[in-house]
Amino acid sequence: MSSGPAATGLTEPGSDVGAHPDFEYALALGLRPAPVGRRALAFGVEAAIVAVVAAPGVIGMSQLVAAGASGTAGSLVPLILLLSSLFAGYSFVLTQVALHGLKGVTVGKAIFGIRSVRAATLGKPGFWRMLWRALILQVSLWFPPLAVVVLLSPLWDPGRRGRGWLDRAGGNWLIDVAQGLDPYDAKALRLAKRTLEPAAGPAPTGLPSLATVFTGSAIEPIPFVPAKRLESAIVGVVQQPLPASPAQPAPQAHPQAQAHPQAQAHAQAHPQAQAHPLPRVQPLPTVQPLPGAHPAPAARGPLTEALLLFDDGTRIHVSGSGLIGRNPEPRAQEAVGMLVPIADDSWSVSKTHAAFGFDDRGFWIVDRASRNGTSLRVGEEFVRVPTHSPTPVGEGQTVMLGERSFVVLGSEREADE
């Protein structure tokens, strides 16, 4: 399996070459399979609604059968009950199919925190696919033993993703959005992709070498000749060709100069101008430190307090332990030293998003099962901070809380710089 769309060249995440589901990439994003227990409860709620809607039809049908058996003319009430029940029942089923295909949700799934996505793309399942899935379920209900096998098929999914026969027929996957990532949340999905897929920087361009070259008998420097001035006021560099050997003279830069006899006569009259020895370069004297100069400060130990510089310019001094979020609250019997509420108009930050503190490694942070997760920027990548596992954060590193971020600094002076 590939590690994501970047490795496969696909624009749709979650699938590998051939549009097969790439569950490793989906799990890395934060998606989780829907538990079988909650799936059963969701199906039970929907079956109960269908039973309530069908009850008037069953009553009307029984009255029509009784009237036909007795040979007496019955009223129109049983027929009205039957027809209205059939209309309401099929309307409910079609509404469920439409919501499932276009929104990835039904009544039962919405109650128990379950969403349905297309397995190959993590997008909407599609109306026609879900209609086909519903027809297969409808046919299986006419054969109770087959219906039982179909409904229990997620238990023996070879991929251990909880996908049953109906899910494979519809090409969908039921996921848990109560404990995992909701792919219908565009901001959360964008953050998860950014965590896994660091932006690729431009490739470094080569520069001409200014090193010396050993030609066999002497070390000769590569001549540095400034080229014509560019529009950007930066002098270019041109690398001249080296002589074939020290015994051969270097080629003349201007061969046309031989056509001037006066220049040749002047060279013969003044031979000392042709070979002028280079002046000897004296070594630079050792620079002594100035009186009263202080040595470079020694490396500092682990942080015992820090300054959090947020993306909106807010500065918060922290020490000890604390919680951070939209409106953080400690758990029962939990003692923390600070509560750091942060504003978030996009609601990407959870109420109690993360916890922080200090130990012998310095500042650390831990995610508190937040909806959009906590990430730590390491170089050009964003690394997801695991839940309930403290992760050390160095000075100058950036921490992402949903769409908000802050930099961990050791002092106010560093923030000003």
N, C-alpha and C positions, 0 to 999 in steps of 0.2 A: 504493500500500500504506500502511497505517496504521503508526504507530510503536509500537503496543502495544494492549492491551486497554483502557487508559484512553481512547484515542481512538475506539474502536468501541463501547464500552458492553458488551462481552462479558465473561463471567466466565471463559471458557476462554482462556488465553493462546495466541498463535501463529496465530490465525485472524482474518480481517477480516470485514466484513459479507458474509453469504452463506456463511460457514464455509469460505472458500477459504484455503489455507495462506498465512500471512504470514511468508515466509522472511526478510525484512529484520529483523523483530522477533526471530526465532529466532537469526539471526546476531548481532544486538546482544546477546542474552543470553549468547552464547558457544558456541552449538552449531556444529559443523562437520560437513560431509558426510563419510561414510566413504570412504576412498580405494578406488579400483577394485582396486588390487593386493591389499589386505587382504581385500576382499570375495571376490575370486577364491580366495584361500588358505582363507578360512573355508568356502566352498562345496566346495573340494577335500577338506578334512578330513571334512566330513559325507558327501560322496560316497564317500570311502574307507571310512568306517564302514559305510555301506549295502552296499558291495561285499563287505566281510568277512562281514557278516551273511547276505548272499545266497549266498555261496560254497557252504555245505552244501546249500542248495536246488538250486543248479545241478548239483552232483554227484549228488544223489538223482534229479533229473529226468533226467539223462543215463543213469543206470542203469535207470530205469524204461522209457525209450525203447528202450534196447538189449535189455532182457528182452522187451519187446513185439515187437520186430523178429525176435528169434530164436524166439519162440513158447514159450519156457521159462518156468516159474513162478518168479518172483523172490521174494526175501525181503521182509520188511516194513521193512528198514532204509532203503532208498531213499525209501519213502513217509514214514517218520518224519523223515528229514532234510529232505524237501521241506516238510512241514507245519510243522515247528519253525522252519525258516528263514523261511517266510512269516509266521508268528506274530511272531517276533522282529523282522522287518523292519518290519511295519506298526505294531508297538508302538513301535518307535523313531521312526517317522515321526509318529505321533500325539503322542508325548511332545514331539517337536520343535515341532509345531504348537501344543500347549498352552503350552509355555514361551514361544514366540514371541508368542502372543496375550496372555498374562497377565503375562509378565515382560519382554517385549521382547528376549529373548536366546535363542540356541540354542548348541549345543556349539561350533561353529566361531566364532560371533560372540563368545562369552565368551573364547575363546583369544586372539583378535586385537583385543580392545578395541572391539567394535562393538555398538551397541544399536539397537533398532528402536522408533520412536515413531509415534503417529498424527500424520500431517502437519498436520492442522487444529488439533489441541489440544495437541500435545507430550505426550500421555498414553499409556496402554497401547494397543497396536494393536487388541486385541480378538480373541477366539478365532475367531469365525465369519468375520471378515474374513480372518484368516490361513489358515483352512481353505479358503476360496474361492481364495486365492492358491496354496495347495499343490495344489489340484485342477487349476488352470490349468497349473501346472508339470508335473504328472503327465501330463496330456493332451499337452502339447507334446513330452514325451520319446518319445512313440510316433512322432513325425515328426522325425527328427534335424535336417533343415535348419531347421525351425521352432524347435526347441529352441535351436539356435545363435543365431538372431536374437533370441529372447526373452532369453537369458542375456547377450547383448552390448548389449541396448537401453539400459542406463545410460550407454553411451559417447556417445550422441547425444541426451541429455536437453536439450530446448530451454531449460529453466530453469537448466541447469548445476549441479544439485543432486545428480546421480548417481541419479536416480529412473528405474528401468526400467519396462517394461510391467507386470511383476508388482507392483512397488511402487505403481503407479497403480491397478491393479485392487484391491489391498488397502488403498489409502489410507494407506500407511505411508511412512516415511522412515528410511533407515539412516544413523546418525550415528557420528562418531568420538568416543568417550569417553576415549580415551587422550590426545588432544591438546586436546579441547574440554570443554564442560560436560556433565555427566551429569544429565539431567533427572529421573532416578530418585533422585538424591540430594536429598532435600527441603531440607536446609540450604543446599546450594550453589545450588539453584534459587531459594530465598527470598532469598538475598543478591543474586543476579543481578537479580531483580525489584526489590528495594529500590534497587539501583544505578540502574536505569533509571526508576523511578517514585518520585520524591520525594513525601513525604507532603504533602498540601495543607493549609495552615494556614487558620484561620478568617478570613473577610473582615473587613477593618477597618471598624469602625462609625463613623458620622459624629458629630461633636461640634458643639455650637452655636458659632457664630463670635463671638469677642469683639472683632472689629476695629471701627474707627470707620467711619461711613457719611457720605459727602458728599451733602448734600441740596440743594445749589445755592448757598446763601449762607454756610453755615457747616458745619463738621465737627462732628457731634454723636456722642457715644459711645452705643453700644447699652446701655441700662440693664441692670445685672446684679442680679437679685433672687433671693436664695436661696429655694428652695422649702422645703416641709416636710421635716423630717429623716426620712431613710429608716431602715430597720432596720439597714442596714449602716453607719450613722453617717457617710455621705457626703452632703454637701449638694448637692441638685440645682440645676440651672440652668434658669431660665425666661426666654425671650427675649420682651420686651415689644414691642408694635407701635409703629412710628415715626409721628410726626405727618405729615400730608399735606404741609404746607409750614410754613416758619418763622412766617408771618403768622398762622396759625390757632392758637388755644390748644389745648393738649393736652386730651384728654377727661378728665373728672373720674374719679378712681379710685373714689369713693363718691358717686354722685348722691343717695342718700338723705340726705346731710348737709344739703341745702337745706331740709329740713323743720324745722330747728331755728332759730328766730329769734334765740335767745340767742347762738349761734355767729356769726350775721351781725352782730349789734350789737357783739360783741367785736372782730370784724375791722375795723369802721369806727372803733372807738375807738382802735385800735392799728394804724395803717397801716404803720408801719415793720416790723411782723412779717410783712407779706405779701411784701415784696421785699427780701430781704437779700442783698447782693452776696457772691459767693464769694470767699474769701481767695486772694490771689495766692500761687502756689507758687514758692518759691525753688529755683533749681537746686542739685543736690547738689554738695558740694565734691569736687575731684579727690583720690582716695586715693593717697597717696604710698607707695612700697614701704618696708617696714620695714628698718631698718639690719641688714645681715648676711644679708638674704634672698638665696637662690640662684636664678638663673634656671632655667627648665625645662630638663631635660636634652635634648641634641640627639638626633636620631634615630640609632639604632645601625645599624651596617653589617651585612653578611651574617653569619649565624651561622658560627662556626668550631668550636663544640661545642654540644651540646644536652642537655636533660634529657627523657627519654621517660617520660611518666606514663601507666601502663597502667590499664585499666579495673578491675583488682583492687587498685589502689593502689600497685603496684610502681613504683619509680623507678630508672631506669638512666641514668647519664651516658655519653654516647657522644661520640666524636671520631674524626676520620680516617674510614676505611672499615670496613665490617663486613657481616656476614650475620645475618639474623634468621629464626628458624623454630622448629619443634618440637625439632630436633636438628641445627642447621646445620653443614654441612661445605663447605669450599671445593673448587672443581674442581682438577684437576691443573694445576700450575704457576700457580695463582691465589694471590696474596698479599693478605690482608686483615688489618686491625688488630684487629678484635674479632669474637667470635662471641656472639650474644645468644640463648640458648635460652629459650623461653617455654612454660609449661605450658598444655595444651589438652586437657581431658577429652573434648571432642566430636570431636577429630581433624579439625577444620576447617582447621587450620594445617598446611601441608606441612612436610616435614622441613627443606628449605632454601626458605623461602617468598619472601624478598625480600632485596635488598641495599640498603645505604644509604651515604651519604658526604657530603662537603662540597665545594663549589666556589665560584666568585665569586658565585653566586646564593644561597648558603646551604646549608641541609640539603636533600638530595634522596633519593628512594627509587625503586627499580626492581623490578618483579615478576620472579621467577625461574621463570616457567612453572609457577606454583603451581596446585594443583587448583581451589581456590575463588577464586583471584584476589586482587588487592590494590586497594583503593578509597580515594579521597581525598575527604573531605567538604568541599564548597565551598558555603557557605550552607546551604540545606535539601536539597541534592542530593549524591549519592554518584557521583563520577566514577571510572570504571575506570582504573587505572594501566596503561599499555601494557607489554607484555613486552619486556625488554631495551632500554628507553628511559627514561633517568633523568627523573623528574618532580620539580620543585622543590616543597617543602613549606614554607609560611610558619609563623611562630610562632602558636601557638594552634589550628592546624588538626588535625583528627582523621584518623588513618590506620586503615583497617580491614584486618585480616589474617584472612580467613575470618570466624569469629565473635568474634575478639578485636580489640581496638582500643587505640590509645594516642594521646596528645596531645603534640605537639612544643612544648616550652617552652625558654626561653632561660636560666632560672636556677631555683634552688631556691626563691627567694622567690615567683616566679610560681606555682609548684606549691602553696605554702602558701596563697596567695590564692584 
